[in-house]
Amino acid sequence: MSETASLSMPRAPSRSPIMPACALAVACVTSFVLLLLLRPQVPGDPEQAKALDAILLWNSLVPRAAIALVSGAALGLAGALLQRILRNPIADASTLGIASGAQLALTLGLSFSPVLTGVSRELVAFAGGLGAVALVLALSWRRGLDPVTVTICGMIVSMVAASLSVTLVLARGEYAMSIHIWGAGALNQQDWGGVTSLAPQLAAGILVAMLLLRPLNVLALDDASAKSLGVSLHTARFAILMLAVWLSASVTATVGIIGFLGLAAPAVARLCGARTTHRIMTMAPLTGAAILFLTDCLTQLLGPGFSDLAPTGAATALIGGPLLLFLLPRVHGPTAVTAKSPGSLRRVSRPSLALLLFGALFLATLAVVLAVGPTDGGWKIAVGSPLSDLLPFRLPRIVVAGGAGAMLGAAGFIIQRVTGNPLASPEVVGVSSGAGAGLTVTLFIFAFPSPPIMIAGMVLGALASFLAMNVIARRAGMSPEALLLTGVAISAFCLAIIGMVLAQGDMRSYILLTWLSGSTNRAGPFEAWTAIISLSILTAPLFLMTRWLTILPLGAGLARSVGISVTPTRLLLAAVASLMTAISSFLIGPLSLTGLIAPHLSRLIGFHRTRDHLLAAMLIGACLLVLADWLSRIIIYPYQVPVGLFAALIGGPYLLWFLSRKETRASP
């Protein structure tokens, strides 16, 4: 088998594999019986109540159970197909961007051409999912489609697609909550329409998968062996990929995104004893159906008054993060990310002069974004009295954007130095998502928390995520790929928590949606002073810690040999980075990717001394977000794109470009 295919799958369990299968089956039957027995009775006249109860049973409850089984089976089969053709145990519709691409296509359709989505909903979703996975595979092709690169590219494509979707949702505010509830995978049914639409597609998919068993078996071998057996590799892979995307997109079009089920179903099938291709293709749909059915029953049983505890898709996504962490030791790609970036040999000859030029550029940028902008009568440059009238509106949001950008640049610099990984950033390793999870928990504890309480909750969530990421990645060897996948897993778990609350459609959802968008529209004196004070207090001490930040990337052993207490130092730096990330996320949302881009650009320009690198990253981060805020105001004037989303649309492609150009080395 080739190096590309050298992926460790879960080993056979020592206990009998029939036990997990029986336990899952018993749990499904028990939960459905409890659901039937404990469901609320319809009040009123006994005859009418009996008739209404029968209608609810046969037109809502039973179709919902059926759609859960059919959707789970389709996603389980799609996940098994994707994992087989890519030889990647963590491939599924969520990690490859298929679900987010399908959701973006459907959101576009609902926003601009509702008639089109009504006529060919599955076709629109299929086009979006296929486009997303094609982009992921194209970006990963240089690295032989190794699991780490594919997964990271998939999650970044998902992030960009999600940013676009949220932007569209905010532009059509009347549909915002309904689209989020649908996007979170709500299985509520009012008739058998969804089942009759999806079941034939599942049957056709199973039939085609059975006909493709021989190519699937051969694709488990290396490419040379597969060709010697007469299999057309590209044709077989393309056909199987189209089938998997079609199944995943059909489910997304029918019920919304069901997170990570395609990842879980094949893993549980192997836990239940499936080893051969035929058994995995048979068991994965069954386990997928069982997992989704059980989750859906539990969300109804545990919800208040039999209202859903959360949309089933969002609840299912909670297993994605832990499952990725469980599978992390089994993922070994042929390449790993090196610690050097393509421009690492370039150095600025006079860094002090370069930093002065950057400062002057930043001041010039401030002047432009304050004074220049479009109006109903065309572009205008505000001076004198018009500028004074605009300052109370423009200055706070510019200060917020600049302060948040500088803090994210510094936080990204710290995280990259502490981890020794140039791809690490607050957004990529889960710190920003952890801040969102902290905000979510705060909203549950305090119905209407004040801004300081919200910031405190986000700080605790960000710090917990960063510490968890370090502990888990260290157990996996602290390799760059282990660090990144751990961050992806933590992000998936935190975003699932956020998605569950978003789908509730109440005031907490509105607060979270506003935060997710990263809008500076409502920036006022409180937010501006928060940015200024936080930037001053949190970044000033960093220039006294440059010795730590210089030595830590060289390894813990060397750091200890020169007298640095590694663990306390890392904890202190993690706390500072988490504070800056949480406050920046509170101000401009979690999706900007500025924490990744600013340190990179600083390094590519040629700043390598720690102090110069840090200051340049802060200036670049501030300049990037100020420009992004200005562009977000003018790009579709008189409407505005939230600055966090707009920055993510710039940062996501940059990260994908960087991944496609990254030097590689043989993994140990």
KOLDO-912007 format. One record per atom (N, C-alpha, C): residue in one letter; x, y, z. Coordinates in steps of 0.05 Angstrom, whole numbers, plus 5000, padded with zeros to 4 digits. Atoms other than C-alpha are relative to their C-alpha. Example, Ala and Ser with C-alpha at 12.3 -4.5 7.8 and 13.67 -1.06 7.14 Angstrom:
a501849765000
a524649105156
a501850245000
s498449764999
s527349795143
s498550225014
***
This chain:
m501749765000
m500050005000
m501850255000
s498549765002
s502550704983
s499950155027
e499949834976
e504451225035
e497350155004
t502649854998
t498051605018
t497949835013
a502150174990
a493951015038
a500749895028
s499150124974
s497750875103
s498550145022
l501749884979
l492051065149
l499249775019
s500850214980
s490950675213
s497150025006
m502850004992
m483750485221
m499849885028
p500450114973
p480850305289
p500349705000
r499550294997
r483149625311
r497549865010
a502350164991
a478349065325
a499950015031
p500349994971
p475649125396
p500449725011
s499550254987
s477548585445
s497449865007
r502650124993
r470248475466
r498649924975
s501650095023
s465048155421
s498850244986
p501149775014
p463048645366
p497050004999
i502950015000
i455848415372
i498850175022
m501049854978
m455148775438
m499350294994
p500749725007
p455549495412
p497650014982
a502350005019
a450649325356
a497449955015
c502450064984
c445649015405
c499350245018
a500549784982
a446449595454
a498750244984
l501149785016
l445050105398
l497249944992
a502750085008
a438949715374
a498150025023
v501749984976
v436149655444
v499450295008
a500449724993
a437250395457
a498050134981
c501849885020
c433550575393
c497149915006
v502750104995
v427550125408
v498950125026
t500949904974
t427150345481
t499250294998
s500649715002
s427451085464
s497450054984
f502549965016
f421951025411
f497549915015
v502350084984
v417450635457
v499350215021
l500549784980
l418351165511
l498850244987
l501149775014
l416851695460
l497049964994
l502850065006
l410351355441
l498350015026
l501550024975
l408251225513
l499750275015
l499949764984
l410151905542
l499250254985
r500749765016
r407952365486
r497550135012
p502449864988
p402952905509
p497449924986
q502650075011
q395652735499
q498650264992
v501549775009
v391253205460
v497650055018
p502349944983
p386253565506
p497450044985
g502649945012
g378853655493
g498249764999
d501950215004
d373153215471
d501449744994
p498550255004
p375352475474
p500049914971
e500150095028
e373052315403
e501850174982
q498349835016
q376352925373
q502949975008
a497250034991
a382552835416
a501249754988
k499050255012
k383152115391
k500750044971
a499549965028
a382552335319
a502550174995
l497749835003
l387552895327
l502649865008
d497750164992
d392352435364
d500949824978
a499250185022
a392151945306
a501250164977
i498949845021
i393452505257
i502950085007
l497349934992
l399452745297
l501949764999
l498350245000
l402052035304
l500949934971
w499450115027
w401551835230
w500950214980
n499149805019
n403052505198
n502250185011
s497849854989
s408352785245
s502149825013
l498150154985
l411452305294
l501249774984
v499050235015
v412051685249
v501650104976
p498449905022
p414352085187
p502750115010
r497549894990
r419552425231
r501949775006
a498350234995
a422151745254
a501149894974
a499250115026
a422351505182
a502150184987
i498049825013
i426052125157
i502749995014
a497550044985
a431152035213
a501549754991
l498750255009
l432451315191
l501150034972
v499149985028
v432851485117
v502450204998
s497849815001
s437252105127
s502549895012
g497750124987
g441851745175
g501349794983
a498950205018
a442651165127
a501450124977
a498849875023
a444151625069
a502750125007
l497549884992
l449452005107
l502149805009
g498250214993
g452451375135
g501349874976
l498950115025
l453251085065
l501850204987
a498349805013
a456051745038
a502750025015
g497549984985
g461151775094
g501849764995
a498450245005
a463451055082
a501250024972
l499049975027
l464151205007
l502350204999
l497949805000
l468251835019
l502549905014
q497750114986
q472751495069
q501549794984
r498850215016
r474050925022
r501550124977
i498649915024
i475751314959
i502350195007
l497849814993
l480051834996
l501949875019
r498350144981
r483151315043
r500550175025
n499849804979
n481651805098
n497849945021
p502150084980
p478151585163
p498550235013
i501449774989
i475952295180
i498650164978
a501449875022
a472652455113
a496949975004
d502950015002
d465252625112
d499050274989
a501149765012
a460453155087
a500750265015
s499349764983
s462253625145
s502950084996
t497249935002
t469853575141
t500950064972
l499349945028
l469953625065
l498650254989
g501349765009
g465554245061
g497549954983
i502350065018
i459953885023
i497450115012
a502549904988
a454454055073
a499950304999
s500049705000
s456554785079
s499650114972
g500449915028
g457054845003
g497249974991
a502850045007
a450154554994
a498250205014
q501649804986
q447355015048
q500350284987
l499649745013
l450555625015
l498550024974
a501549995026
a447555434947
a497050035005
l502949984994
l440655344978
l499350285011
t500549734990
t441256005016
t500050204978
l500049835024
l443156344951
l497449984985
g502550055015
g437156024918
g497650135014
l502349894984
l432356224974
l500150314999
s499849704999
s435056944973
s499450134973
f500249875026
f435057074898
f498149874981
s501850135018
s430856554864
s498549775013
p501550214986
p425856184909
p498749804982
v501450195019
v422355884848
v502049794991
l498050205009
l428855544826
l500449785021
t499550204979
t429955204893
t497549835004
g502450164998
g422654984894
g499849794979
v500150185022
v423354654827
v502249785002
s497750195001
s430254334835
s501750045025
r498549964975
r432254374908
r502449825003
e497850184999
e436553754906
e502250074981
l498149935021
l439953984842
l501750245009
v498549774990
v441854654873
v501949925023
a498350094978
a444554314936
a502349834989
f497950175012
f448353804894
f502250174987
a498149825013
a451654364854
a501850135020
g498549874979
g453754724917
g501949815014
g498350204987
g456454094951
g502249914982
l498050095019
l460153864889
l502150224995
g498149785003
g463254554879
g501950025024
a498349984976
a465754564952
a502049775001
v498250234998
v468753864950
v502150014978
a498149985022
a471953994882
a502250205008
l498049804992
l475354614911
l501949885021
v498450124979
v477754224972
v502049804988
l498250205012
l480653654930
l502150144982
a498149865017
a483854144881
a502350125016
l498049884982
l487354504938
l501849795013
s498550214986
s489653844969
s501549824980
w498950195019
w491953524904
w503149995001
r497150004999
r499253744910
r501149825022
r499050154977
r499853374975
r498949715000
g501050285003
g496852724949
g497549955016
l502550034986
l490152844984
l500549875028
d499650114973
d493252685052
d497950105019
p502349944983
p488052685108
p500150275014
v499849754986
v490753275146
v499450244983
t500449785018
t490953755087
t497150014991
v502850025010
v484153515061
v498150115022
t501849914979
t480953625129
t500250295006
i499649724995
i483954305141
i498850174978
c501149855023
c482154545071
c496949985001
g502950034998
g475054265081
g498850185021
m501149834978
m474054625147
m500250304993
i499849725008
i476655285118
i497950074979
v502149965020
v472055215057
v497350025014
s502549994985
s466455075106
s499750275014
m500149744986
m468255705145
m499350234981
v500649795019
v468156145083
v497149984990
a502750045009
a461655835059
a498050095022
a501849914978
a458555945128
a500050305002
s500049705000
s460856675126
s498250124979
l501849905021
l457456775060
l497149955006
s502850074993
s451156425084
s498950205021
v500949824979
v450756855147
v499650284989
t500349735012
t451857485105
t497450024985
l502550015015
l446057285060
l497650005019
v502250024981
v441757115120
v499550285013
l500349744988
l443157795152
l498850204980
a501249835020
a441458135086
a497049964996
r502950075001
r434657785088
r499149945028
g500550044972
g433157895161
g497449855006
e502650134994
e425957645156
e500249704999
y499750285002
y428656955140
y502249895019
a497650074985
a434456955189
a499649765018
m500350214981
m431756515244
m499149744987
s501050245013
s428056035198
s502249864985
i497850135014
i434255915156
i501949875019
h498250124981
h438455785218
h498749745012
i501250244990
i433355285245
i500149784979
w499850205021
w433154925178
w502949914997
g497250075003
g440754965172
g501149825022
a499150164978
a441554635240
a498949714999
g500950285003
g438053995216
g497549945016
a502650064987
a430854025240
a498549784986
l501350235013
l427353365227
l496950015003
n502949994997
n420253605243
n498649964973
q501550065024
q415353335191
q497150055004
q502949964999
q408153505174
q498649814981
d501150205018
d407152965122
d502249804992
w498150215009
w410652395085
w501650104976
g498749905024
g413352855030
g503049965001
g497150034998
g420552855055
g500949714998
v499350285001
v420652105064
v499849894972
t500450105028
t417751954995
t501950124981
s498049885018
s422752434964
s502849885004
l497250094994
l429052175000
l500349704998
a499850304999
a427551425006
a500849894973
p499150115026
p427951274931
p502950074993
q497249935005
q434551654927
q501949835016
l498350184983
l437351244985
l500149724987
a500150275012
a435050594951
a501849994975
a498349995024
a438350804886
a502950025007
g497349974991
g444651004923
g501149735010
i499150264990
i445050324959
i500549814976
l499750185023
l444049964893
l502650064984
v497649925014
v449550364858
v502549925016
a497750064984
a454250264917
a500649704999
m499650295002
m453149504914
m501249934973
l498850055027
l454749524839
l502950094998
l497349895001
l461149904854
l501849865021
l498450134979
l463649404907
l502849934991
r497350085010
r469349144863
r501850244999
p498249765000
p472149844849
p500650105028
l499549914972
l471350014923
l502049825013
n498050184989
n475249394942
n502850064989
v497449955012
v480749554893
v501250265008
l499049734992
l481150284914
l501349995028
a498650034974
a483350034983
a503049954996
l497250055006
l489949834949
l501350264991
d498649775011
d495350304925
d499350034971
d500849935028
d494450634857
d501249804980
a498750185019
a499450184821
a498649734999
s501350264999
s496049544845
s497250024988
a502749965011
a489149824827
a500150014970
k499849985029
k491349994757
k500749734987
s499350265010
s494449304748
s497749814999
l502450165000
l487649004763
l497950104980
g501749915021
g484549384706
g497950205008
v502049814992
v480749914745
v500950284991
s499549725008
s480350624716
s499650175025
l500149874973
l482050994780
l498450264999
h501349745000
h479751694760
h497049974995
t502950045006
t473151444731
t498649895024
a501350124976
a471651004792
a499750215022
r500149814979
r473451554841
r497950224995
f501949795007
f469352074804
f497249905003
a502750114997
a463251614801
a499249985029
i500650044971
i463651444875
i499750275014
l500249734988
l464952174894
l497350134993
m502549885008
m458852394854
m497749885016
l502150134985
l454551874889
l499950105029
a499949914972
a456952084958
a499050295003
v500949724999
v455952824944
v497050024995
w502949995006
w448952694915
w498449925025
l501450094976
l446852304977
l500150225022
s499749804979
s449652835025
s498350254994
a501449755007
a446753424986
a496949955001
s502950064999
s439853084981
s499050025029
v500849994972
v439553015057
v500050305009
t499849724992
t441853745066
t497650154988
a502349865012
a436453975017
a497449945013
t502650084988
t431053585053
t499750085029
v500349954971
v432553685127
v502150195011
g497949834989
g438654145133
g502549845005
i497450124995
i445653995157
i499949825025
i499850194978
i446553375200
i503049965004
g497149994998
g453553475227
g501449745008
f498050214994
f458952935227
f498849725002
l501150274999
l454152345220
l501549824981
g498450165019
g458052105159
g502749925011
l497550074986
l464252105203
l499549795021
a500650194978
a460951725260
a499249734991
a501250265007
a457151185223
a502149794992
p498050215006
p463150815191
p501749935024
a498450064977
a467050875256
a498549815019
v501650184984
v461350555295
v499649734986
a500350255015
a460450035240
a502549835004
r497650164995
r467749825249
r500149915029
l500250084972
l466649825324
l498249755004
c501950234999
c460949335312
c501049764985
g498850245012
g465548865274
g500350014970
a499849995030
a465149095201
a502950054993
r497349975008
r471849005168
r500350014969
t499850015029
t470848835094
t498450234988
t501449795013
t468349335044
t497049954999
h502850075002
h461748965035
h498650055027
r501349964973
r460348965110
r499950295008
i500149724993
i462249685119
i497850154984
m502149875016
m457749895061
m497249915009
t502650094989
t452149485094
t499550125027
m500349924972
m453349685166
m499950305004
a499949714996
a454850425157
a497350134997
p502749895001
p447850595132
p498249935024
l501650094977
l444750185189
l500850165025
t499149854976
t449050515243
t499450304998
g500749725003
g447951205213
g497050055006
a502949984995
a440351085214
a499549985030
a500550044972
a440750835286
a500950255017
i498949774985
i445051425311
i498150244997
l501749775004
l440651955280
l497249955012
f502650064988
f434151605302
f500150025030
l499749994971
l436651535373
l500450295009
t499649724992
t439052255376
t497450164998
d502549865003
d432352505349
d498049935022
c501850084978
c428452105400
c500850145026
l499149884976
l432752375456
l499550305001
t500549715000
t432053105434
t497150055006
q502949964994
q424453015438
q499449935029
l500650094973
l424452635504
l501150205021
l498749834980
l429153125539
l499150294998
g500949725003
g425953765512
g497650065018
p502249934982
p421054145556
p497349984985
g502650045012
g413953935541
g500049874973
f499650145025
f416353495484
f500650194976
s498849835021
s418854105446
s502949924998
d497350105004
d425653945416
d501950145019
l497949884984
l431454055463
l501850164982
a498449865020
a435254265400
a499449864973
p500250145026
p434954125325
p501849765000
t498550254998
t437253415315
t502750014987
g497449975013
g442753605266
g502050135017
a498149874982
a445854075316
a500849825023
a499350194979
a445353555371
a501949784991
t498350205011
t448553035326
t502950114997
a497449885005
a454253525311
a501750005026
l498550014975
l456153495385
l501949775002
i498250234999
i459252815373
i502450044981
g497949975019
g463653085317
g502750065012
g497449934987
g469053415360
g501249775015
p498850224986
p469952835409
p500949774981
l499350225018
l469952335351
l502550064984
l497649925013
l475252725314
l502449965018
l497850044980
l479552715377
l500649715004
f499650294997
f478451965383
f501549894976
l498850105024
l480551855311
l502750124994
l497549855006
l486452335314
l502549825000
p497650175001
p491751805333
p500149814976
r500150195023
r489451385273
r500550144973
v499649855025
v490851935221
v502950054996
h497149965006
h497751915190
h500250054970
g499649935028
g498552285125
g502949994992
p497250025008
p504852265083
p501550265003
t498649754998
t506452995094
t499250145026
a500649844976
a506753475152
a500850294994
v499449725004
v507054225157
v502750075012
t497449924990
t513954505165
t499850265015
a500149754984
a515655075211
a501050244985
k499049775016
k518355505155
k497950084980
s501849905021
s514155935110
s501650064975
p498549955025
p515956065037
p501850255000
g498449765000
g518556755053
g501850035024
s498649994975
s522456575115
s502950104997
l497249925003
l529256745085
l500350304995
r499849725005
r527557465069
r500150155026
r499749844976
r529657985120
r500050294993
v499949715003
v528358725126
v502650105010
s497349904992
s535059085128
s499950215022
r500349794980
r532559675169
r497249985012
p502750054990
p526559425210
p498850245014
s501149764987
s525860075250
s498850194980
l501049835021
l524960475187
l497549884987
a502350145011
a520159955159
a497650035018
l502249974982
l515959985222
l498950295001
l501049725002
l515660745218
l498350044975
l501649995025
l513260675146
l497349875004
f502550134994
f507960185170
f498250185017
g501649824984
g505760675223
g498850234984
a500949785017
a505261235172
a497849894981
l502150125017
l501260765126
l497449965015
f502450044983
f496460605183
f498650275004
l501249744996
l495361345197
l498750104975
a501249925026
a494161475123
a497449844995
t502450165003
t489160905122
t497750105018
l502049884982
l485561205182
l498750254988
a501049765011
a484961865147
a498249954976
v501650075024
v482261545083
v497349895009
v502650134993
v476961115117
v498250195016
l501649804986
l474761705161
l498650194981
a500949785016
a473962195105
a498749924973
v500950085027
v472461805041
v497849805001
g502150195000
g466061445026
g497950074979
p502149955020
p460261364977
p497650135013
t502549894991
t453861764983
t498049964977
d502050035021
d447361784943
d500850174975
g499149835022
g450662324900
g502749934989
g497350085009
g457161944888
g502050015022
w497850014980
w463861904923
w500550285010
k499549744988
k465362464972
k502449985019
i497949984980
i471362685014
i499050215021
a501149834979
a468762965080
a502250165013
v498149834986
v472663555108
v498450215015
g501349784986
g470964095158
g497549905015
s502550064985
s463864085185
s498849724993
p501050275005
p461563455147
p501649785014
l498450204986
l467463075176
l499449995030
s500749994972
s465763315246
s497349865006
d502750144997
d458563065236
d500349704998
l499750295004
l461062385213
l501649865022
l498250124980
l466262275269
l498549845021
p501350164980
p461262045322
p499049734990
f500950255011
f458961495275
f502349824990
r497850155012
r465361295240
r502349945019
l497650034984
l470761395292
l499749765019
p500150244982
p468160875344
p500449744985
r499750265014
r467560315292
r502849974989
i497250025009
i474460485264
i501949935023
v498450064977
v477460475333
v499649715009
v500650284993
v473959805348
v501449814980
a498850175020
a476359505282
a503150005003
g497149984998
g483559755291
g501049865026
g499150124975
g484059545364
g499749705000
a500450295002
a481058855351
a502149884981
g498050115019
g485758755291
g502749985013
a497450004987
a491858945332
a500149775021
m500050214979
m489858475389
m500049724987
l499950265013
l488457895341
l502749954987
g497350045010
g495158015307
g501949915022
a498350084977
a498557975375
a499349725010
a500850274991
a494457365396
a501049784981
g499050205019
g496156995332
g503049975002
f497150024997
f503457165341
f500749835024
i499450164976
i503356885412
i499549704995
i500750285004
i499756245392
i502049864981
q498150125019
q504456125333
q502749955014
r497450034986
r510556235378
r499849785021
v500250204978
v507955805436
v499849724988
t500450275012
t505955225390
t502249934980
g498050065020
g511655295340
g498749934973
n501550075024
n506455245284
n499050254986
p500849765014
p505655785231
p497250004990
l502850015007
l498655545215
l498150045023
a501749964976
a496155645286
a499150295001
s501149734995
s491656235301
s497649965017
p502450024982
p485856395348
p497749874986
e502350105014
e480856215294
e500449704993
v499550275010
v484155575269
v500249795023
v499650204979
v485855245336
v497750005020
g502450034983
g478955355367
g499750205022
v500249814978
v480255945413
v497650184995
s502349835006
s475156395378
s497449855004
s502550164996
s469955835377
s499649955030
g500350034971
g471355715451
g498950255013
a501249754990
a469856445464
a497050014995
g502850015006
g463256345429
g498549815018
a501250194982
a461755735471
a499750125028
g500249864974
g463356145533
g497850205001
l502249815001
l458556685510
l497349855001
t502450164999
t453256145499
t499249925028
v500550084973
v453955875569
v499250245017
t500749764985
t453756585596
t497150084995
l502849935006
l447156705560
l498149825014
f501750194985
f444356085594
f499950075030
i499949944972
i446656305663
i498750275006
f501249734996
f444757035656
f498350064975
a501849965023
a438657175613
a500850234983
f499249765015
f440957875593
f502650105012
p497549924987
p448357935613
p500950274990
s498749755008
s451858605613
s502549944983
p497650055016
p457658695565
p502549905016
p497850114985
p462958595620
p499749705007
i500450284994
i459757935640
i500349834975
m499750145025
m459457725567
m502949964993
i497150025005
i466857875559
i501349805018
a498850194981
a468557495622
a499449714992
g500750275009
g464756875597
g501549924976
m498550075024
m468156915530
m503049955006
v497250044992
v475056975563
v500349725011
l499850274988
l473756345604
l499849784979
g500350205021
g471355965543
g502449994982
a497650005017
a477356185501
a502349875014
l497850124985
l482255995555
l499749705003
a500550294997
a479055315567
a500549864973
s499550135026
s479255165492
s503049984994
f497150005006
f486555365485
f501549795017
l498650204983
l488754955545
l499349724993
a500850275008
a484654355523
a501549924974
m498650055025
m487754405453
m502949925006
n497350064994
n494754415483
n500449735013
v499750264986
v493653825529
v499549774981
i500650225018
i490453385476
i502149974979
a497950015021
a495453565422
a502649905011
r497550094989
r501253445469
r500049695003
r500250294997
r498752735482
r500449864972
a499850115027
a498652635406
a502750074988
g497349945009
g505952865401
g500550294993
m499749715005
m504753615391
m501050064972
s499349955027
s506053535317
s498250214988
p501749795011
p503354095273
p497349904991
e502650105009
e498053645242
e498249925023
a501650064976
a495853395311
a498850255012
l501049754989
l495254105335
l497750114984
l502149895016
l491154325276
l497449845001
l502450174999
l486453735277
l498650025027
t501249964974
t485453815352
t498550265001
g501449755002
g483654545340
g497449984984
v502450045017
v478754335285
v497949855016
a501950164985
a475553825332
a498750175022
i501149824979
i474754335389
i498250214987
s501749805013
s471954845340
s497349874992
a502550135008
a466954335314
a498149965024
f501650044976
f464554185385
f498850265009
c501049744990
c464054915405
c497950124981
l501949895020
l460555115340
l497349845001
a502450154997
a455554545351
a498350115023
i501449884977
i453854845419
i498750274992
i501149745009
i452955535387
i497649954981
g502250055019
g448655235331
g497549915013
m502450094985
m443954905381
m498550245011
v501349764988
v442555575414
v498950184978
l500949835023
l442055945347
l497349904990
a502550125012
a436555465325
a497650035018
q502349974982
q432255635386
q498250234991
g501649785010
g430056285353
g499150205020
d500849804980
d429656695417
d502050235002
m498249774998
m433357305442
m502949925002
r497350104999
r439556895457
r501149954972
s499250055028
s439656695384
s500750264986
y499549745013
y439357425363
y502750115010
i497549904990
i445157605409
i502349854987
l498050165012
l449257025382
l500450064971
l499949955029
l447557175310
l501450274995
t498749745002
t449657905320
t503049975005
w497250044994
w456157665351
w501449854977
l498850155022
l457457155296
l500650174976
s499649845024
s456657675242
s502450195002
g497849824997
g462058115272
g499550284990
s500749745010
s458458755257
s501150225018
t499249774984
t461359425279
t497950234998
n502149805004
n454859795262
n499350145027
r500949904974
r453159875336
r502350085018
a497749924984
a460160055359
a499550295011
g500449754987
g459660625409
g502450065018
p497849934982
p463960955463
p500949765017
f499250224983
f463760325507
f501849814985
e498450195016
e466359865452
e502750134992
a497549875007
a471560385430
a502050015023
w498349994977
w474260485500
w500949725009
t499250284993
t474259735512
t502349914982
a497850075018
a478659645450
a502550145008
i497649844994
i483360205470
i501449905026
i498850084974
i484259995543
i501149724999
s499150285001
s484759255528
s502649984984
l497550005016
l489959375473
l502350105016
s497749884985
s494159815519
s500949815022
i499350164976
i493859355580
i501249734992
l499350285006
l494658685545
l502549984982
t497750035018
t499858835492
t502650125011
a497649884989
a504659275531
a501949805014
p498150204987
p507358695575
p501349814980
l498850195019
l508758275513
l502850094992
f497449915009
f514658715495
f502149955022
l498250084979
l517658515563
l500449705001
m499950295001
m516657775546
m501349904975
t498950085026
t520557765481
t502049775003
r498150224997
r525857295510
r498549745000
w501550245000
w520556775525
w499049934972
l501150055027
l517356865456
l502149934980
t497950085018
t524056785423
t500949725004
i498950274993
i526156145459
i498049784998
l502050214999
l519555765465
l499749854974
p500250165025
p519155585390
p502249814995
l497750185004
l525955245396
l499749745015
g500450254986
g523154705441
g500150025030
a500249994971
a521554565514
a502749945013
g497550074988
g528354245528
g501950235000
l498249775001
l532354845505
l499050225019
a501149794982
a527655315542
a500749945029
r499350074972
r528754935607
r502950035006
s497149984996
s536254925597
s500950285004
v499249724996
v536455685596
v498450135023
g501349904975
g532155745659
g497250094998
i502849925003
i525155845632
i498249785011
s502050194990
s519455505670
s497949974978
v501550025025
v515955235608
v497050015006
t502950024996
t509055055636
t498850265010
p501249754992
p507755695676
p500250224979
t499749805021
t510456115619
t497849974978
r502050065020
r505855775569
r497250075010
l502649934989
l499955855615
l499550305001
l500349714999
l501256595624
l499550114972
l500449915028
l501956705549
l497349924989
a502750095009
a495756285536
a497850175012
a502049834988
a491856715585
a499950274986
v500049745014
v494057355551
v498849984972
a501150045027
a492557075481
a497049965002
s502850064997
s485756825505
s498450265007
l501449744993
l483957505536
l499850174975
m500149845024
m485757865471
m498149894980
t501850125019
t482057365429
t497150035008
a502849974991
a475757385472
a499050284996
i500949725003
i475458145473
i499750074971
s500349945029
s476758185398
s497649864988
s502450155010
s471457655385
s497550145009
f502349854991
f466558045427
f499550254983
l500349755015
l467958665386
l499449954970
i500350035029
i468258385314
i499349724992
g500850275007
g466057655317
g502449814998
p498050204998
p469857005311
p501349924974
l499350125026
l471056915236
l502050154984
s498449825016
s476057445215
s502549884988
l497450135008
l482357005209
l502350205000
t497849814998
t486457635223
t502349905017
g497950114983
g490257265277
g501949814985
l498350165017
l492956805222
l501550174980
i498949865023
i494157305167
i502250205009
a498249784993
a497657875205
a502849895007
p497350104995
p503557465234
p501349894975
h498950105025
h504357125166
h501150224983
l499149785017
l504757775127
l502550135012
s497749894986
s509558045179
s502549844994
r497750175006
r514157445169
r500850004971
l499450005028
l513557445094
l501450264991
i498749745007
i515458185091
i502950005009
g497250024992
g521758015130
g500650075028
f499649944971
f520658175204
f500449745015
h499450254987
h524057625244
h500850045029
r499449954972
r526657935308
r497350025015
t502650044986
t521257795360
t498550265004
r501349744995
r519858515379
r498950134974
d500849895025
d519558745307
d497649844988
h502150185010
h515358145286
h497350065014
l502549954985
l510258275341
l498850274993
l501049735006
l509659025328
l498950014972
a501050005028
a508958915253
a497449854998
a502550165001
a503658375264
a497650175011
m502149834989
m499658865307
m499250224980
l500649795019
l500159425256
l498549894975
i501350125024
i498358965198
i497149915007
g502750084992
g492458675237
g498150235002
a501749764998
a489859365254
a499350114973
c500549895027
c490659605182
c498149824984
l501850185015
l487258985154
l497150035008
l502849994991
l481059035197
l498850284995
v501049735006
v480459795188
v499250014970
l500650015029
l480759685112
l497549834995
a502350185004
a475859105117
a497450135009
d502449864991
d471059535157
d499150214979
w500649805021
w471460085104
w498849874975
l501050145023
l470559595047
l497249885005
s502650124994
s464759255082
s497750214999
r502049795001
r461259935083
r499450094971
i500349895026
i462360105010
i499549794978
i500150205021
i462259444973
i497349964988
i502850035010
i454659394967
i498350245011
y501449764990
y452860104988
y497350034987
p500149914972
p447960295019
p499849785021
y500150224981
y447859605050
y502949955011
q497450044988
q453559365095
q500449705006
v499250274993
v457158695103
v501450015027
p498649994974
p459258555176
p503049964996
v497150005004
v466758675182
v501249735005
g498850264994
g468257995214
g499649814977
l500550185023
l464957625156
l501650094976
f498649915023
f468158065104
f503049935003
a497250074996
a475057955135
a500449704996
a499850295004
a473757205135
a500049924971
l500050055029
l472257225061
l502750074987
i497349955009
i479257515052
i501949805012
g498150184986
g482757085104
g499849714992
g500350285007
g479756415083
g501549934974
p498450055024
p482556445011
p503050025005
y497149984994
y489256675039
y501149755013
l499250244987
l489656075084
l500149774981
l500050225019
l487755605028
l502350034980
w497749955017
w493055924983
w502549915014
f497550074985
f498255845038
f500249695002
l499950294998
l496355105047
l500949884974
s499350125026
s496954974973
s502950044992
r497249945007
r503955284970
r502049915022
k498350064978
k506555015036
k502149794994
e498050215003
e513154635036
e499249765018
t500650244985
t512553925061
t502549835005
r497850194995
r516953395090
r498849735007
a501150274993
a516252655103
a499450005029
s500850024972
s512552535167
s501549785013
p498550204987
p516252135219
p498549745003
***
